[in-house]
Amino acid sequence: MPSKVFSADTFPPSKIDPEVFETRYNKILQVSREKFGSTKELVEQKIYKSIKDVDVQEEKLEQFKAKKKEEKEKEKRG
């Protein structure tokens, strides 16, 4: 005997008291901010450190390229 055909029917949303909803909503915001939030100063420090790290790496790359170019020129001359 075949099984009953799948139905995508769902239950209607349950009614919730607006006060309960507001309380839950605010609690979720508070916990989320405590868990995942950072101060503006901390975020700015991380951004500036990342930018500085990228600048240092770019400078090293440019020095490496200049050194390799100089080595190639020496090979061509001698």
N, C-alpha and C positions, 0 to 999 in steps of 0.2 A: 504494500500500500504506500503510495507516495506521501511525502511529508507536506505539511501545510506550506503554501507559498509565503515567502518572506514579505512582510509588510513593513514599510518604513514609517508607520504611524508612530507618533510620540504622544506623550502626555502633554496636556496644556500646561503652560507655566503656572507654578503655584502662586497664589496670592501672598504677598508679603507686606507686613506692616511697614509703612514709610519710615517710622522711627527705627525699627529693627534694621531696615536696609541702610539708613544713614549711619547707624552705629557700626555696622559691619564694614561699610565702605570706608569710614574714617579709620577704623582699626587696621584695615588692609593697607591703606595709605601710610599710616604711621609705621607699621612693621616693615613695609617695603622701603621706606625712607631710611629707617634705622639700619636695615640689612644691606641695602645697595647704594645708599646715598653717600656722597662725599662733599666736603666743603669746597667752596669755589677756589680757595687758596691751594688746597691739595691737588685739585685737578689742574690748575694753572702750573704748579710746580712740575707735575708729571709731563705736561705738554712742553714746557720750556726745556726740561731735561731731554726729552725725546728729540726736540729740534737741535739742541746742542750736540747730542750723540750723532745725529745725521750729519751735521756740519763737520764734526771731527772725522767721520768716515769719508765724507766727500773730499776733505783736505788730504787724507791719506791716499785716496784713490788718485787724486791729481798728482801728488808727489810720486806715486808709483808709475803713473803714465809718463811723467817727465823723465824719470830715471830710465825706463825702458826705451824711450825715444832717444835719449842720450847714448845708451848702449848700442842701439842700432846704428846711430850716426858714427860712432867710433868703429864699429865693424866695417862700415862702408869705406871709411878713410884708411883703415889699416889692416 
